[in-house]
Amino acid sequence: MPDERVLAGLVHRDPPRALPRPRVGRGGRGGGRGARRHEPVPQDHDGAGPAHRPGPEGAVTVPVITPVEVAAAALQGLVAGIFALAAFSKLRGAEDFGRFAITVRKLTMLSGPAPTAIAAVFAVVEAVTAALVAVPATARAGLWLAAALLVLFIGVVFRAVRGRVFAECGCFGDRSAVMSYPVLLRNLLFLALALAGALVGGQSGGVLTGLAGRCATLAAGLAAASVLLRGFDRATTAVLGRLHAGTPS
């Protein structure tokens, strides 16, 4: 027979307690031994579900650049380059600015200091437009301003051609052409570029990142504008030469 004290100990012994289950969640800590064997599952910021695990430390995140951003950056750079080149061609020397002032005098039929003042205002406005287009925060406003200026230029050239006013456009310094339909066509091309840039403006943030990106885009735009102007002038000369050669004397 077992001892009565042993039997009493068996009857009154407390049942074994289950280990507490660890609480899973943000900042939750489980008690007992089981909590040390389980790691909390990372949650989203709203606690709704598991979050993505971060990549290895030091990894470089490459931003995704869309075709719209590339097109917007290209148009910004090209239009900014066109207006920067036009302003620089007028303001780089007294001779170039005087040539443009003579054009303004012939077109406005004004005398005295007024044509010179108007020419200076136009050159400064072109420089401001180039600066506005080059900065992503003001690119759309600058592109709309560029489009408005080009509409004005188109009207001036059309009026000069219809009125048979013989004058240089003075747009790009020594590379300026006589007021003619090719100049009108060139301004229409520039207007199309400005309007296209205004429609997709403000979407080049992934491309124009930082000062280096903006400077690189502007430099590329200046080079592209120079190539575009030279190519247009050569194409115009070739077409007019063929037309003149095919015209009977």
C-alpha positions, 0 to 999 in steps of 0.5 A, a space after each residue: 500500500 502506498 503511503 497516504 501522504 504520497 497519495 495526497 500529494 498526487 491528488 492535490 498537485 496542480 495541473 501542468 500549465 501550458 506555455 503562453 503563446 507569443 503575441 505577434 505584431 508590432 511591438 508585441 512581446 510574448 512571455 515565457 520560453 516560447 516567446 524567445 523561440 519566435 520572432 515577430 512578423 514585420 507588418 505594413 505601416 498600417 498593420 494590415 499585412 506583412 511588409 516587404 523585407 528591405 534589401 541588403 544594406 548599401 544597395 542602390 535603388 534605381 528609379 524607374 523612368 517612363 517614356 513620357 518622362 524621357 519625352 518631357 525631358 527631351 522637349 524641355 531641353 530642346 525648347 530651353 536650348 532654342 530660346 537660350 541660343 536665341 537670347 545669347 545670339 542677340 546679347 553676345 555683342 553690340 553688332 548682333 544686338 544692333 542687327 536685331 534692333 534694326 529688324 525691330 525698327 523696320 517691322 514697327 516703323 518706329 524711330 528713336 530709342 523705342 525700337 532698341 528698348 523693344 529689342 532689349 525687352 524681347 531678348 531678356 524675355 527669351 532668356 527668362 523663358 529659357 530659364 523657366 523651361 530649364 527648371 522642372 518646377 517652372 517648366 510648364 509655365 515656361 513652355 506656355 510662355 514660349 508658345 505664346 512668344 512663338 505665336 507672336 513671332 509667327 504673326 510678325 513674320 506673316 505680316 512682314 511676308 505679306 507686306 513685302 517687308 525686306 528685313 532679317 528676322 534677327 532671331 539667331 544673330 549672324 545665322 538669321 535669315 530674311 523674313 520669308 515663308 521658311 522662317 514662318 515654317 521654322 517658327 511653326 516647328 518650334 511652336 509644335 515643340 513648345 506645345 508638345 512639351 507643355 502638354 507633357 510638362 512637369 512629368 520629367 522628375 525622374 530624368 531631371 534629378 538634381 543639378 547635374 541632370 538639369 545641366 546635362 539636359 540643358 547642354 544636350 538641348 543647346 547642342 540639339 537646337 544648334 543642330 536643328 537650326 543648321 539642318 533646317 537652314 541647309 534643307 531650306 537652302 537645298 529646296 530653294 536652290 532646286 526650285 530656283 534651278 527648275 524655274 525657267 529664266 
